[in-house]
Amino acid sequence: MHTAAGVEARLPIRSDMDLVWVRQHVRQAAARLGFGLVDQTKLVTAASELARNTLVHGGGGQMEVSLVTADGVSGLRLAFSDSGPGIPDLDRALSDGYTSGDGLGMGLGGARRLVHDFEVESAPGAGTTVRVTSWAGRPPRPREEA
């Protein structure tokens, strides 16, 4: 069970300069929570790709940063939301090697591999929200269903 400590920040994603602010904010927040350098870099890289997707494919939107805890482990949950056209073929977009040709070339599948938890909600004409969570240190153990 993840417990959210609340929204720590909301950052607009409307320009290339906003992408810089997203990366800086995520790195600083991860460092404050005790993420090691490698884990900081993974999360910042995923955030950079997802923020660029929000800008380029979604026409802009926002990133919401939440502090979360589970089983005594702290983490960051990032939610990237836009009101763009949505992802027409989510399975294809998540497949290895798929890229639109923009950004870092890792696509959604690459971003998914850099974080502990990954979730996408998208519908044609209704926008996209991608939520990722990374944990400082070892991720909490999954709870067994009753």
N, C-alpha and C positions, 0 to 999 in steps of 0.2 A: 504494500500500500504506500503510494507516494503522498506526501503531505506538502502542499504548496504553502510557502511562507508569504505569498502575495506577489503581486507584480512589482518588480524592482525598477523597471523602466519601459517606456514605449518610445521607439525611435522611428521617425518617418523615413521612408525609402522612396525618394523622388528624383534623386540625381546621383551622379558618380561620387560627388562629395559625401553624400549620405552613406555610401558604401564604405568609405574610409571611417566614418564615425561608428558604423556598425562593428567593423573589425576591431577598432580601438576599444569600444565599450565591452565587447565580448572578451577580449584578452584581459582587460583590467578586472572584470567581474570574476573570470576564471582564476586569475592570480590571487584575488582576495579570498576565494574559497579554498585555496591550497592546491589547485591543479598544478601538476608538474609541467615543465616546459613542453614535453612531447604532447601531453593531453591538451594543453592550451592551444598548441599549433593545430592539432586535429580539429578542435572545436571551431577555431577561428577560420580555418580553411573551409569547413562545412558551412559556417555562417556566411562566409564571403560568397560561396557558390549559390546558396539559397537566397541571399539578398539580391544578387545580380539577377537571378531568375525572376524574383519579385518585380524588379525594375524593368527588365527587358521583355519578359513574356507576360507579366501581369499588369504592366503599365504603371507600376508603383504601388506602394502599400505601406506596411509598417512591420517592425519587428517588436515583439513583446518579450521581455526577459523576466523570468520568474525564478526565484530561489526555491529549491525543493529539497526535502529530506526523506529518506526511507531507511529504516533500520539503522539510524544514527549516521548515515552517509549523506553528505551534502552534494547537491548538484545544481546544474543550471538547465532550465527548460527554455528554449527559444521557440517562439511561434512567429512564422512569416506569413502574413496574410495580404491578399490582394483581391480586387474586384474585377479581374481581367477575364479573358475568354475561357479559362479553365484548361485542363489538360485533356485533350481528346482521347488519348490512348495511354492510360496510366501504366499499364503493364509494360508497354514498350518504353515509356519514359524512365521506368525504374530498371530496365534491363541493362546489364553490363555493356559498356561500350557505346550506349546511345548518348548522343549529344546533339544539340541544335547547331553547334559550331561556334557559339558564343561562350564567354566566361572562361573558366579554367579547364574546360573540356572533360570534367569528371562527371557531370550530370547528376541527377538525383540519386542514381545508384551509388556513385562514388561518395556523395555526401552521406548517404545512409551507412556506408561502411566505416565512416569516421566517428560515429556517435554510438551511444549505447542503445537508445530507444529512438524510433523513427516512425512517424505517422503522417499520412497525406489524406486530405479531404479535398476533392475537386469535382466540379460538375460543369459541363459545358454551359457557358454564359453566366455562371454563378461564382467564378473566382476560385482561388486555391488557398488553402492553409496547410502549411507544413510545420509540424511540431517535432522538435528534436530535444533529447535530454542526454546530457553527459554527466557522469559522476566523478567527483574528486576521489581518486584512488579506485578501489575495486567496487563495481556496481553492487547494489543490494541484491540479495538472493531473491529470485522470483517466489512469490507465494503460491502454494499449492491450492488448487480449487477444492472446495469442500464438496 
